Amino acid sequence: MNIYVLSVIEGQEWVLPRQADDYQLFSTLCGRKQTQWHPPRMEILREHDDGTLRQYSDFPWLGEHVLILRARASKLLRPTLEPYGEFLPLPADEPISLFNVTTVIDALDEERSKIVRFDDGGIMVIESLVLRADAIGGTEIFKLPERADGVRISDIYLQETIVRRIGELGLKG
């Protein structure tokens, strides 16, 4: 079983909240369905500081813990992704949405992973991650649970099957 995480492609487009205070919103989603969504206004960064264009992306980058989709990607992937979360609109100069992963699986193999802990036993950082395949099963996209120490914001994890499907659709980024 191959599991992937989101990663930035050098030179690709980014999407950022217009207000710096709004970054916090994206780290507090924690796999929970949003019942009162108040989306921040977003800006797509299409150019580097020197004015050269960034590479187009159907998934403008914000971080490993969030998945932002342009309208085409959202339309094509909706049937595949919907069982694992919810699409939340984000206001920007073009239609984009956040896919909020609400499927949370406690698949971390703490004994086989390399974990640095705080003095009280809470997880500071996971240096080498090992996941339990039996816990994941056929789930194609998921997050790990928020840890009691509240420090760990889970990345989004994707099984190879869904990564391959995204690639077959010709989406970029």
N, CA, C and O of each residue as an XYZ file, in Angstrom:
692
protein
N       0.849     -1.177      0.000
C       0.000      0.000      0.000
C       0.895      1.240      0.000
O       1.715      1.422      0.900
N       0.732      2.088     -1.015
C       1.477      3.337     -1.075
C       0.586      4.489     -0.645
O      -0.537      4.637     -1.127
N       1.100      5.299      0.266
C       0.385      6.462      0.783
C       1.202      7.704      0.447
O       2.423      7.715      0.599
N       0.522      8.741     -0.007
C       1.176      9.985     -0.409
C       0.657     11.144      0.433
O      -0.437     11.085      0.994
N       1.464     12.199      0.509
C       1.031     13.457      1.120
C       1.152     14.542      0.060
O       1.884     14.392     -0.917
N       0.432     15.627      0.262
C       0.514     16.756     -0.652
C       1.887     17.396     -0.521
O       2.454     17.453      0.571
N       2.414     17.874     -1.632
C       3.678     18.605     -1.582
C       3.658     19.698     -2.647
O       2.984     19.588     -3.671
N       4.402     20.729     -2.377
C       4.462     21.862     -3.288
C       5.395     21.534     -4.451
O       6.424     20.882     -4.275
N       5.022     21.990     -5.621
C       5.881     21.870     -6.797
C       6.594     23.204     -6.945
O       5.966     24.263     -6.955
N       7.896     23.139     -7.059
C       8.702     24.357     -7.180
C       8.156     25.248     -8.293
O       8.008     24.804     -9.432
N       7.860     26.487     -7.969
C       7.418     27.461     -8.957
C       5.929     27.457     -9.256
O       5.476     28.215    -10.114
N       5.146     26.614     -8.563
C       3.712     26.573     -8.860
C       2.973     27.731     -8.201
O       3.512     28.405     -7.324
N       1.748     27.952     -8.627
C       0.903     28.990     -8.042
C       0.579     28.647     -6.590
O       0.473     27.481     -6.210
N       0.427     29.697     -5.799
C       0.032     29.576     -4.406
C      -1.306     30.287     -4.242
O      -1.693     31.108     -5.075
N      -1.997     29.967     -3.174
C      -3.192     30.713     -2.794
C      -3.037     31.066     -1.316
O      -2.688     30.219     -0.493
N      -3.302     32.330     -1.000
C      -3.088     32.822      0.356
C      -4.277     33.654      0.817
O      -4.917     34.325      0.008
N      -4.576     33.613      2.112
C      -5.608     34.518      2.622
C      -5.127     35.956      2.512
O      -3.944     36.240      2.705
N      -6.042     36.856      2.204
C      -5.662     38.270      2.096
C      -5.321     38.879      3.455
O      -4.517     39.807      3.547
N      -5.942     38.344      4.507
C      -5.675     38.822      5.863
C      -4.817     37.786      6.584
O      -5.191     36.614      6.640
N      -3.681     38.193      7.132
C      -2.760     37.259      7.793
C      -3.435     36.487      8.928
O      -3.099     35.329      9.175
N      -4.383     37.121      9.615
C      -5.075     36.455     10.729
C      -5.877     35.236     10.269
O      -6.189     34.368     11.085
N      -6.213     35.156      8.995
C      -7.051     34.061      8.490
C      -6.294     32.748      8.298
O      -6.925     31.711      8.097
N      -4.964     32.761      8.353
C      -4.199     31.512      8.247
C      -4.630     30.521      9.326
O      -4.717     29.320      9.071
N      -4.897     31.018     10.514
C      -5.273     30.180     11.651
C      -6.499     29.323     11.348
O      -6.587     28.187     11.815
N      -7.432     29.843     10.585
C      -8.649     29.106     10.253
C      -8.323     27.754      9.625
O      -8.967     26.754      9.941
N      -7.341     27.717      8.749
C      -7.012     26.488      8.028
C      -6.344     25.444      8.922
O      -6.410     24.250      8.631
N      -5.712     25.876      9.986
C      -5.087     24.917     10.897
C      -6.040     24.447     11.989
O      -5.682     23.573     12.779
N      -7.235     25.002     12.049
C      -8.194     24.598     13.076
C      -9.302     23.696     12.535
O     -10.215     23.334     13.276
N      -9.236     23.331     11.263
C     -10.273     22.470     10.689
C     -10.272     21.092     11.347
O     -11.336     20.568     11.675
N      -9.096     20.498     11.545
C      -8.876     19.269     12.316
C      -9.824     18.121     11.973
O     -10.194     17.345     12.853
N     -10.216     18.007     10.715
C     -11.053     16.886     10.310
C     -12.514     16.992     10.701
O     -13.251     16.010     10.613
N     -12.942     18.167     11.132
C     -14.340     18.357     11.546
C     -15.143     19.026     10.440
O     -14.654     19.927      9.758
N     -16.381     18.575     10.270
C     -17.308     19.196      9.333
C     -17.570     20.624      9.806
O     -17.712     20.874     11.003
N     -17.631     21.545      8.868
C     -17.837     22.957      9.192
C     -19.319     23.295      9.082
O     -19.879     23.289      7.985
N     -19.945     23.586     10.195
C     -21.372     23.895     10.191
C     -21.645     25.379      9.965
O     -22.713     25.745      9.473
N     -20.699     26.227     10.316
C     -20.847     27.667     10.092
C     -19.569     28.171      9.421
O     -18.676     28.705     10.079
N     -19.499     27.995      8.119
C     -18.305     28.344      7.360
C     -18.311     29.826      7.020
O     -19.228     30.316      6.362
N     -17.297     30.527      7.465
C     -17.102     31.933      7.156
C     -15.780     32.038      6.390
O     -14.725     32.240      6.991
N     -15.840     31.900      5.072
C     -14.600     31.810      4.302
C     -13.843     33.127      4.234
O     -14.433     34.195      4.074
N     -12.532     33.027      4.357
C     -11.721     34.230      4.181
C     -11.533     34.523      2.690
O     -11.584     33.616      1.860
N     -11.325     35.752      2.375
C     -11.030     36.140      0.991
C      -9.611     35.691      0.658
O      -8.687     35.908      1.442
N      -9.441     35.066     -0.502
C      -8.162     34.489     -0.888
C      -7.590     35.213     -2.104
O      -8.310     35.864     -2.861
N      -6.285     35.081     -2.264
C      -5.601     35.656     -3.420
C      -4.715     34.578     -4.040
O      -3.936     33.929     -3.341
N      -4.835     34.391     -5.348
C      -3.989     33.434     -6.052
C      -2.727     34.160     -6.506
O      -2.795     35.165     -7.213
N      -1.584     33.643     -6.092
C      -0.309     34.231     -6.489
C       0.110     33.610     -7.812
O       0.532     32.454     -7.866
N      -0.010     34.386     -8.870
C       0.293     33.907    -10.213
C       1.696     34.289    -10.676
O       2.201     33.740    -11.655
N       2.323     35.230     -9.973
C       3.648     35.705    -10.359
C       4.628     35.596     -9.196
O       4.251     35.685     -8.027
N       5.888     35.400     -9.547
C       6.969     35.473     -8.560
C       7.222     36.947     -8.257
O       6.693     37.831     -8.931
N       8.021     37.193     -7.253
C       8.356     38.571     -6.878
C       8.997     39.345     -8.025
O       8.844     40.564     -8.105
N       9.714     38.655     -8.915
C      10.383     39.335    -10.026
C       9.477     39.531    -11.249
O       9.927     40.016    -12.287
N       8.186     39.149    -11.118
C       7.228     39.357    -12.205
C       7.062     38.185    -13.152
O       6.148     38.199    -13.977
N       7.918     37.160    -13.065
C       7.756     35.987    -13.929
C       6.561     35.159    -13.447
O       6.237     35.126    -12.260
N       5.927     34.500    -14.401
C       4.731     33.726    -14.075
C       5.076     32.438    -13.332
O       6.072     31.777    -13.626
N       4.231     32.103    -12.370
C       4.321     30.804    -11.698
C       3.641     29.769    -12.584
O       2.846     30.124    -13.455
N       3.946     28.493    -12.372
C       3.314     27.413    -13.126
C       1.860     27.286    -12.708
O       1.534     27.299    -11.521
N       0.983     27.163    -13.714
C      -0.440     26.968    -13.457
C      -0.637     25.703    -12.627
O       0.062     24.708    -12.817
N      -1.594     25.754    -11.709
C      -1.919     24.589    -10.902
C      -3.426     24.511    -10.689
O      -4.069     25.505    -10.354
N      -3.984     23.308    -10.890
C      -5.390     23.071    -10.539
C      -5.554     22.988     -9.028
O      -6.672     22.999     -8.512
N      -4.420     22.903     -8.319
C      -4.394     22.809     -6.863
C      -3.428     23.850     -6.310
O      -2.355     23.489     -5.827
N      -3.788     25.155     -6.368
C      -2.860     26.174     -5.851
C      -2.462     25.845     -4.414
O      -3.296     25.416     -3.617
N      -1.205     26.044     -4.093
C      -0.620     25.578     -2.837
C      -0.919     26.495     -1.661
O      -0.792     27.716     -1.758
N      -1.324     25.879     -0.533
C      -1.434     26.576      0.748
C      -0.715     25.797      1.845
O      -0.178     26.398      2.776
N      -0.696     24.463      1.749
C      -0.006     23.646      2.747
C      -0.379     22.180      2.633
O      -1.297     21.811      1.901
N       0.359     21.341      3.380
C       0.125     19.894      3.361
C      -1.182     19.492      4.022
O      -1.677     18.388      3.796
N      -1.738     20.362      4.823
C      -2.926     20.029      5.607
C      -4.229     20.523      4.975
O      -5.304     20.316      5.539
N      -4.145     21.171      3.814
C      -5.351     21.651      3.123
C      -5.243     21.359      1.630
O      -4.149     21.345      1.065
N      -6.382     21.128      1.009
C      -6.423     20.885     -0.426
C      -7.316     21.947     -1.056
O      -8.525     21.977     -0.826
N      -6.701     22.819     -1.853
C      -7.414     23.877     -2.546
C      -7.565     23.446     -4.002
O      -6.606     22.968     -4.610
N      -8.770     23.613     -4.568
C      -9.033     23.184     -5.936
C      -9.642     24.309     -6.750
O     -10.516     25.038     -6.279
N      -9.169     24.436     -7.969
C      -9.828     25.312     -8.932
C     -11.120     24.638     -9.374
O     -11.340     23.462     -9.087
N     -11.976     25.384    -10.074
C     -13.304     24.901    -10.458
C     -13.248     23.598    -11.260
O     -14.031     22.683    -11.004
N     -12.333     23.506    -12.226
C     -12.240     22.294    -13.059
C     -11.890     21.066    -12.222
O     -12.503     20.010    -12.380
N     -10.908     21.201    -11.334
C     -10.511     20.085    -10.467
C     -11.644     19.706     -9.529
O     -11.898     18.524     -9.296
N     -12.321     20.705     -8.994
C     -13.440     20.450     -8.091
C     -14.556     19.673     -8.793
O     -15.109     18.725     -8.236
N     -14.877     20.081    -10.005
C     -15.938     19.411    -10.770
C     -15.561     17.962    -11.084
O     -16.371     17.052    -10.906
N     -14.327     17.756    -11.552
C     -13.891     16.418    -11.936
C     -13.712     15.470    -10.744
O     -13.946     14.267    -10.862
N     -13.299     16.014     -9.606
C     -12.992     15.164     -8.452
C     -14.113     15.047     -7.430
O     -14.028     14.235     -6.509
N     -15.154     15.843     -7.580
C     -16.235     15.832     -6.586
C     -16.760     14.426     -6.291
O     -16.852     14.065     -5.117
N     -17.108     13.617     -7.293
C     -17.632     12.283     -6.979
C     -16.619     11.394     -6.237
O     -17.007     10.556     -5.424
N     -15.355     11.578     -6.514
C     -14.309     10.775     -5.878
C     -14.048     11.230     -4.447
O     -13.879     10.401     -3.553
N     -14.015     12.548     -4.224
C     -13.633     13.091     -2.924
C     -14.777     13.196     -1.920
O     -14.550     13.075     -0.716
N     -15.999     13.419     -2.394
C     -17.118     13.698     -1.483
C     -17.313     12.694     -0.356
O     -17.675     13.108      0.746
N     -17.093     11.395     -0.566
C     -17.262     10.483      0.567
C     -16.296     10.745      1.724
O     -16.510     10.245      2.829
N     -15.239     11.519      1.485
C     -14.191     11.719      2.482
C     -14.166     13.119      3.095
O     -13.291     13.420      3.906
N     -15.104     13.966      2.721
C     -15.093     15.312      3.276
C     -16.114     16.204      2.620
O     -17.119     15.736      2.085
N     -15.848     17.500      2.665
C     -16.799     18.476      2.135
C     -16.059     19.559      1.353
O     -14.914     19.899      1.649
N     -16.749     20.084      0.351
C     -16.225     21.190     -0.445
C     -16.747     22.489      0.150
O     -17.950     22.655      0.349
N     -15.832     23.405      0.431
C     -16.188     24.699      1.005
C     -15.715     25.792      0.056
O     -14.547     25.810     -0.333
N     -16.614     26.707     -0.323
C     -16.218     27.763     -1.259
C     -15.246     28.750     -0.607
O     -15.306     29.015      0.594
N     -14.354     29.279     -1.437
C     -13.434     30.322     -1.003
C     -13.548     31.482     -1.984
O     -13.361     31.288     -3.185
N     -13.848     32.674     -1.503
C     -13.920     33.819     -2.412
C     -12.529     34.229     -2.897
O     -11.599     34.413     -2.112
N     -12.425     34.363     -4.204
C     -11.179     34.792     -4.850
C     -11.564     35.407     -6.184
O     -12.751     35.544     -6.480
N     -10.581     35.779     -6.995
C     -10.885     36.386     -8.289
C     -11.341     35.357     -9.324
O     -11.673     35.722    -10.452
N     -11.358     34.082     -8.952
C     -11.925     33.010     -9.777
C     -12.442     31.942     -8.811
O     -12.029     31.913     -7.651
N     -13.337     31.068     -9.270
C     -13.891     30.062     -8.352
C     -12.831     29.064     -7.866
O     -12.190     28.383     -8.667
N     -12.663     28.993     -6.562
C     -11.827     27.984     -5.928
C     -12.571     27.457     -4.714
O     -13.475     28.108     -4.190
N     -12.180     26.273     -4.278
C     -12.792     25.723     -3.075
C     -11.752     24.974     -2.258
O     -10.712     24.548     -2.759
N     -12.071     24.835     -1.007
C     -11.275     24.058     -0.076
C     -11.952     22.707      0.062
O     -13.158     22.640      0.300
N     -11.188     21.622     -0.086
C     -11.736     20.318      0.252
C     -11.315     20.034      1.679
O     -10.138     19.807      1.961
N     -12.289     20.050      2.576
C     -12.059     19.813      3.992
C     -12.190     18.316      4.251
O     -13.296     17.776      4.264
N     -11.062     17.653      4.456
C     -11.061     16.214      4.723
C     -11.640     15.977      6.114
O     -11.084     16.432      7.113
N     -12.768     15.256      6.169
C     -13.416     14.955      7.449
C     -13.295     13.482      7.818
O     -13.824     13.056      8.845
N     -12.615     12.711      7.001
C     -12.360     11.308      7.320
C     -11.073     11.245      8.131
O      -9.988     11.537      7.627
N     -11.211     10.863      9.385
C     -10.087     10.826     10.316
C      -9.898      9.379     10.767
O     -10.825      8.744     11.270
N      -8.689      8.875     10.579
C      -8.377      7.486     10.940
C      -7.173      7.481     11.868
O      -6.158      8.112     11.574
N      -7.278      6.779     12.974
C      -6.150      6.653     13.889
C      -5.257      5.526     13.386
O      -5.284      4.415     13.915
N      -4.471      5.824     12.364
C      -3.643      4.819     11.693
C      -2.170      4.942     12.034
O      -1.357      4.192     11.494
N      -1.801      5.857     12.906
C      -0.394      6.052     13.261
C       0.105      4.865     14.064
O      -0.467      4.523     15.100
N       1.172      4.236     13.588
C       1.834      3.164     14.323
C       2.917      3.824     15.168
O       4.041      4.025     14.709
N       2.568      4.156     16.403
C       3.476      4.908     17.269
C       4.734      4.126     17.617
O       5.793      4.720     17.821
N       4.633      2.804     17.689
C       5.794      1.993     18.044
C       6.823      1.932     16.913
O       8.024      1.895     17.183
N       6.381      1.921     15.660
C       7.298      1.806     14.527
C       7.678      3.167     13.936
O       8.648      3.261     13.185
N       6.932      4.212     14.262
C       7.253      5.559     13.799
C       8.361      6.145     14.673
O       8.540      5.739     15.821
N       9.092      7.093     14.122
C      10.107      7.794     14.916
C       9.485      9.110     15.363
O       9.260     10.014     14.559
N       9.214      9.198     16.659
C       8.469     10.320     17.215
C       9.307     11.033     18.270
O       9.878     10.394     19.154
N       9.378     12.342     18.175
C      10.016     13.152     19.209
C       8.888     13.674     20.094
O       7.910     14.249     19.617
N       9.052     13.459     21.378
C       7.980     13.810     22.321
C       8.408     14.922     23.281
O       9.590     15.120     23.562
N       7.399     15.632     23.766
C       7.609     16.594     24.839
C       7.847     15.820     26.132
O       7.618     14.612     26.173
N       8.297     16.486     27.175
C       8.542     15.839     28.470
C       7.286     15.163     29.022
O       7.376     14.149     29.714
N       6.113     15.731     28.713
C       4.869     15.151     29.228
C       4.354     13.982     28.376
O       3.297     13.421     28.666
N       5.100     13.618     27.326
C       4.704     12.481     26.478
C       3.969     12.875     25.218
O       3.782     12.039     24.334
N       3.547     14.120     25.107
C       2.853     14.583     23.907
C       3.777     14.591     22.700
O       4.995     14.697     22.844
N       3.204     14.479     21.524
C       3.998     14.437     20.299
C       4.435     15.843     19.910
O       3.610     16.741     19.747
N       5.761     16.021     19.761
C       6.308     17.286     19.284
C       6.379     17.241     17.754
O       5.910     18.152     17.072
N       6.978     16.158     17.227
C       7.128     16.013     15.786
C       7.266     14.528     15.453
O       7.821     13.749     16.227
N       6.749     14.161     14.289
C       6.925     12.800     13.794
C       8.005     12.872     12.715
O       7.776     13.423     11.639
N       9.169     12.319     13.002
C      10.300     12.390     12.073
C      10.206     11.330     10.982
O      10.619     11.564      9.846
N       9.669     10.175     11.324
C       9.507      9.088     10.369
C       8.164      8.424     10.651
O       7.956      7.830     11.709
N       7.272      8.536      9.694
C       5.890      8.098      9.888
C       5.686      6.684      9.364
O       6.088      6.358      8.248
N       5.058      5.852     10.182
C       4.620      4.524      9.759
C       3.132      4.442     10.052
O       2.691      4.697     11.173
N       2.363      4.083      9.031
C       0.912      3.967      9.173
C       0.510      2.500      9.173
O       1.187      1.666      8.572
N      -0.598      2.182      9.852
C      -1.118      0.817      9.920
C      -2.093      0.587      8.766
O      -3.168      1.185      8.724
N      -1.715     -0.276      7.840
C      -2.539     -0.571      6.665
C      -3.903     -1.126      7.063
O      -4.900     -0.841      6.400
N      -3.959     -1.914      8.139
C      -5.231     -2.495      8.563
C      -6.221     -1.420      9.006
O      -7.429     -1.593      8.844
N      -5.734     -0.326      9.555
C      -6.615      0.772      9.990
C      -7.117      1.578      8.788
O      -8.233      2.098      8.805
N      -6.286      1.677      7.748
C      -6.630      2.471      6.568
C      -7.611      1.734      5.666
O      -8.570      2.329      5.172
N      -7.379      0.453      5.450
C      -8.255     -0.330      4.577
C      -8.358      0.298      3.198
O      -7.344      0.605      2.572
N      -9.585      0.488      2.724
C      -9.821      1.055      1.400
C     -10.038      2.552      1.393
O     -10.377      3.117      0.354
N      -9.852      3.208      2.525
C     -10.036      4.652      2.599
C      -8.989      5.343      1.734
O      -7.790      5.139      1.923
N      -9.442      6.159      0.784
C      -8.520      6.746     -0.189
C      -7.921      8.084      0.225
O      -6.844      8.448     -0.249
N      -8.593      8.815      1.092
C      -8.067     10.108      1.547
C      -8.505     10.307      2.996
O      -9.667     10.102      3.346
N      -7.536     10.715      3.837
C      -7.840     10.826      5.264
C      -6.822     11.715      5.957
O      -5.796     12.097      5.393
N      -7.148     12.028      7.201
C      -6.233     12.723      8.103
C      -6.073     11.862      9.343
O      -6.893     10.984      9.612
N      -5.015     12.120     10.095
C      -4.840     11.490     11.391
C      -5.573     12.335     12.426
O      -5.788     13.528     12.212
N      -5.962     11.724     13.551
C      -6.671     12.515     14.568
C      -5.773     13.585     15.181
O      -4.550     13.457     15.241
N      -6.434     14.640     15.628
C      -5.721     15.684     16.359
C      -5.204     15.068     17.652
O      -5.938     14.352     18.333
N      -3.983     15.332     17.988
C      -3.390     14.768     19.190
C      -3.817     15.552     20.423
O      -4.153     16.733     20.332
N      -3.801     14.898     21.560
C      -4.215     15.513     22.822
C      -3.423     16.772     23.123
O      -3.946     17.700     23.741
N      -2.157     16.818     22.691
C      -1.344     17.997     22.965
C      -1.721     19.172     22.067
O      -1.279     20.299     22.292
N      -2.556     18.900     21.030
C      -3.041     19.953     20.159
C      -1.998     20.534     19.223
O      -2.302     21.449     18.457
N      -0.779     20.026     19.265
C       0.297     20.596     18.459
C       0.235     20.094     17.023
O       0.469     20.868     16.096
N      -0.065     18.849     16.822
C       0.001     18.216     15.503
C      -1.200     18.569     14.650
O      -2.336     18.259     15.010
N      -0.957     19.206     13.537
C      -1.978     19.430     12.529
C      -1.723     18.366     11.472
O      -0.639     18.308     10.891
N      -2.703     17.539     11.228
C      -2.476     16.417     10.326
C      -2.346     16.848      8.878
O      -3.089     17.698      8.389
N      -1.373     16.234      8.203
C      -1.292     16.336      6.754
C      -2.498     15.591      6.181
O      -3.220     14.905      6.904
N      -2.701     15.735      4.890
C      -3.699     14.948      4.180
C      -2.971     13.763      3.565
O      -1.936     13.932      2.920
N      -3.510     12.567      3.763
C      -2.912     11.340      3.240
C      -3.798     10.783      2.135
O      -5.021     10.740      2.264
N      -3.158     10.353      1.035
C      -3.887      9.837     -0.119
C      -3.332      8.477     -0.522
O      -2.118      8.289     -0.605
N      -4.240      7.527     -0.772
C      -3.805      6.231     -1.277
C      -3.427      6.366     -2.750
O      -3.883      7.277     -3.441
N      -2.601      5.459     -3.208
C      -2.129      5.465     -4.584
C      -3.279      5.444     -5.588
O      -3.168      6.043     -6.658
N      -4.380      4.767     -5.264
C      -5.512      4.668     -6.193
C      -6.071      6.039     -6.546
O      -6.376      6.305     -7.708
N      -6.206      6.902     -5.562
C      -6.771      8.229     -5.821
C      -5.736      9.134     -6.489
O      -6.094      9.975     -7.315
N      -4.470      8.972     -6.144
C      -3.408      9.753     -6.783
C      -3.360      9.414     -8.270
O      -3.228     10.303     -9.111
N      -3.467      8.147     -8.584
C      -3.449      7.703     -9.982
C      -4.655      8.276    -10.736
O      -4.521      8.737    -11.869
N      -5.830      8.244    -10.101
C      -7.047      8.768    -10.727
C      -6.909     10.254    -11.031
O      -7.326     10.709    -12.096
N      -6.336     11.004    -10.118
C      -6.116     12.438    -10.336
C      -5.195     12.643    -11.528
O      -5.442     13.506    -12.371
N      -4.132     11.848    -11.598
C      -3.199     11.948    -12.724
C      -3.846     11.622    -14.052
O      -3.543     12.258    -15.060
N      -4.735     10.637    -14.070
C      -5.413     10.241    -15.306
C      -6.352     11.320    -15.826
O      -6.662     11.348    -17.017
N      -6.804     12.201    -14.954
C      -7.709     13.280    -15.355
C      -6.959     14.436    -16.022
O      -7.587     15.351    -16.554
N      -5.643     14.404    -15.998
C      -4.851     15.462    -16.637
C      -4.788     16.745    -15.842
O      -4.496     17.803    -16.401
N      -5.059     16.676    -14.541
C      -4.991     17.870    -13.696
C      -3.536     18.215    -13.422
O      -2.679     17.333    -13.372
N      -3.265     19.491    -13.247
C      -1.899     19.963    -13.058
C      -1.695     20.446    -11.620
O      -2.581     21.028    -10.994
N      -0.483     20.175    -11.129
C      -0.146     20.643     -9.790
C      -0.179     19.548     -8.774
O       0.084     19.791     -7.597
